[in-house]
């Protein structure tokens, strides 16, 4: 049986009923009622409890109860009175569990016995009403900041209505782990909260309050943590408690869906621990590259884009048998130009002008990949097909673009396209090296989770690039075998205006496609009409000073507008950019040597400044 | 003579020529050319140097030269070759000084003698070309991270073309100071960079790269730092080096003006140190409250707003003799409703609908205040006046709203207004307690500097408030005598949409005015028709649990929709909000007791959720 899934209302945006409805809609079984969400709501606790029941949601916990234990009098007495008031609220809500987090007040007494006595008294009062108290160590608690300290106090207090609450963030953010948890009786583990986070070097309080992420979006070993808790015998709900400014500002259903997706993936990652989920996820696909990228165009844009691609050696290689769709091909690269009216592509063109509307990944088993996607809340999507044409399954990425699933080695072209004879230009591209997407602010973490969960891609750490008008945050997802590489960019610039190259694409998806060339210089030389992006001479002067390149080598780079990067192991990256097509997207020619595994980030500022200049012209 | 003022190109947005033009336009005398700005520019160093000369800007320094000293061979040799190339660039730019920052490479040798020998060699080569080398300790340098370590190395190297560069951020961010600087010969102090910053607990590298501020915007003792440097005999330029993501995304001239304003203020703050500025700033005004707030309205909005105010006991107390302007008054509060066509108010109404367009501060000496503002790059502004009417001087705030300057104790009403008889409603307001402005993202630091510099207000630390859809950052400026209090809010929510109460006002300036009442409950009770904001019952339940208020006291608060806060010293704050007027702004009734000096931030989430509900209806 999969673990019961719960989410704290603080994770989601909007008023309390919006949060509850979204949680229920996507499929959560329970919610933590976060106190501030109740205080700011104009319905009574009874009404909230009723709404939860109507929606089929259990109220798993009421939280937090702060700054309770080990206070001097008269605060101690007053805190117990306060607890009685909150017990009233819990009974009205219909939950039996309250979370007490360790006291942060400077006045907290440093005596564990006092803390234990206070919690015992609170538990005794709770038990009289059939309620329970869970105690959790806050990472920044005054006297108690580790779960072992909290457990010592719970053990000393020794009351059946008092137990321990664990939170992955509070433990992992301190560099701590769960070693020793097996000594805690399972019935004393009252509740489990999970949160991931990026590794940030800032104070743990700010880190916790603003930058938490859903499991799988960050860099903490949350799955290992959960496995340890399950092995210790915990069998209650897993509950998400994520404080994140971006999530609080995003549409509530999207975030709720991301939240549940993260727990479905976790379920699968802890398979083998007890309890075993009944229906394990189908395995992630083995990827073998990008079969094609599809552009939404109209007739005029199709002509223009075909001409633009022609300067790089592409040729029209096929026409769709029943739709206004053409195939442009150069070596191992397939680009589909779709101007069919009334299609998903037409919708996209309507919204964004010429833009990438789909991408096809080669997978070992499309059916299995589709089943996995469905289990991860990404339903299949099907474009209408003509008689005798192939039905290529697809799923929608979080921004609505399509990801087609093509069986590795199969020929998807012959059935649907009338292929046109012609020779390819030499030298040829070997395939698509990477596809870069510009996301709207607030969308990075959701995309990361989607690609990680559905396609099993690895996420590299976040990287920051300066552009002429702000900062671009970049995170790359890639297959372990590197046949698929998908850098994701988000511009942090708040303003949109002219001259903002990157942010102009925010939300419009793919802004750049890199083609792999065995010899980038030869390829550019063979494409004299290609509108390559001009690189300032100062760049080459600096390259000479930094890397000590030979004059001849420098001159060759400069002639072809090529940029150059080198990694610590001597891997080399030679690349050139085209100018942008209708200010919408551009192409890159890349040559990797010696195991170079990055994307020339050192050159990004030069590229972006050159593009800003080009746009100005 | 005031200190020569310089700015690093990295502080400003846009392409290199835009940066240089803005720096020259606002009045800088010099610029630091930041290497990356040159590398990404498609003009040659000669062209950049010529442009600077044409603009009347000295190139004060070329920077940074990284990871130079104490490297093992062959890197050492290669670094010296790299230096020669950079010397070429400097000569082309027309500057004689390069900044070498302490090496961050793991391979840096831990030997100060090696560092000294390398810098000596570099200085010797520079001297042959008439150039100089300045060495600066980066706060995160591998072996050298304090200015004293850098000075030890410069002293050991002992070359006339080698000196020390100081940077306030690198010293102050480490909690270090300049004690001992008097032992350094003045001729060894080659250059001075200044930057402020908020106090943030994060790693110093990220802090430095993203969150630096201009002096006066942050919390570091930059003026003390500068005073120490001047006392040590430094007589070169003061130069700003600010890495800030928001500044990089803002219009270049606005940021350049903020930058120069910060240095003009600094000049004044270090008066008494050597050299003495020739023309000290006129002293900041002594404030005595807010004489009036003025709203831009049209005829319909004037009627509606007058009616709205009437429910709070305001009455029409005067009509302007020559313009479509009326005075609404309640006790000590004056509100001006301006529907005059072709005025600054009309412009504002055109842009924002009904909105605050001006505010008048009572100052001891308007002429002196005006002269100070002018010296701080905030020129005077003058509305046209009718025959016999008063000419009230004003300056423009950074968002274009007007700040009038009224001499304390003078009567500005009798000349211009036909005052209407009538009794005020009792109980009366005693005055305007505070005026809250919602700023567009990226404008907080500029406003803070404006009010601090021009009016001598104190800035409290930044405060963060959760709203239902994101985070609001708040920082309050107030007069030392607390007669003027101006909280500034910025919504961090990226999206704008319905239901976003705070962000709806972003950029529209004042969104709320608080009136001081001796007895808030009595005032609200006397205003039964006032559309007060309804507060959920859960709020009062929690208040009871938290503060242990008496039932009668709670009931009285709840009846009048009053919120309550209490500070650690027992000061009390009782306040109530009106609903918003036409979804644009709202009013607050506040009662302070026992020295309470805050703004009820604990209740802000309750208020914002209630407003979001009201908006939805």
Interface residues (C-beta under 8 A of the other chain):
Chain A: X13 X14 X15 X35 X36 X38 X39 X40 X41 X42 X43 X44 X45 X78 X81 X82 X85 X86 X89 X200 X201 X202 X203 X206 X210 X245 X246 X248 X249 X250 X441 X442 X466 X468 X469 X470 X471 X492 X493 X494 X495 X499 X534 X536 X537 X538 X539 X541 X542 X544 X545 X546 X548 X605 X606 X608 X609 X610 X612 X613 X616
Chain B: X13 X14 X15 X35 X36 X38 X39 X40 X41 X42 X43 X44 X45 X78 X81 X82 X85 X86 X89 X200 X201 X202 X203 X206 X210 X245 X246 X248 X249 X250 X441 X442 X466 X468 X469 X470 X471 X492 X493 X494 X495 X499 X534 X536 X537 X538 X539 X541 X542 X544 X545 X546 X548 X605 X606 X608 X609 X610 X612 X613 X616
